[in-house]
Amino acid sequence: MKHINIALDGPSGSGKSTVAKELSKKLNILYLDTGAMYRAAACKAISLGVDTLDEEKVSSFIGDIDLDIRYIDGTQHTFLDGKDVSARIREPEVSMAASNISSLKCVRMKMVSMQREIAKSMSCILDGRDIGSFVLPDAKYKFYITAAPEVRTARRKAELESRGFQVDFHELLKEIEQRDYNDKHRDFAPLVQAKDAILIDTSDMSVHEVLEKILSYIDR
Ligand code: DC
């Protein structure tokens, strides 16, 4: 197969990561979860006691952040300062912190350059917010995956509960709407559907149906 990049963008809980994982297995190409990188940057700020919106303080450490993405048995692991933080970055307190820190240009430039390097070196599916619109504007395939906020909240709640976190639906809905707002309204590389991206609303679709739909475009 020749070198291809697939951009999967959309708001949180839209089902991107589940679909991206399946797709990467089917096509036998790498899956890069770019949200994990912003989450790791947020963890670093939290561990240093730095406000995730304080551009001056964040810029003092982001350039030299010891962040590494490794694949163990085909699964992405995120390493920060040499430590596997794959579970830590999924904790609820990190979600909003990641949304905040991702609004800073210095953070985005650092993460985007790492993402471009990886995408250049091999075929991969990248899921994120700005992959089709900013990171890889020339990606061969671009999809924008969304779903109603209530559907996304229910999915996120089920996922958090499966990992032992109890959350209130309405609190979580508010948080998801706040994150959507942040991600769509930041000045630099906001969440947006790229002009040439195919829109898929997964509210009433199963993972299998979404996968089939995406594959129908790739097979063409
Ligand atoms: O996909 P996620 O929920 O793990 O992403 C966490 C945060 O990172 C999200 O609120 C927005 C940000 N993000 C981003 O700004 N750009 C990306 N390409 C991926 C994630």
Boltz pocket constraint, residues with backbone or C-beta under 6 A from the ligand:
constraints:
  - pocket:
      binder: B
      contacts: [[A, 12], [A, 34], [A, 35], [A, 36], [A, 38], [A, 39], [A, 95], [A, 98], [A, 99], [A, 100], [A, 102], [A, 103], [A, 127], [A, 128], [A, 129], [A, 130], [A, 131], [A, 179], [A, 183], [A, 189]]
      max_distance: 6.0
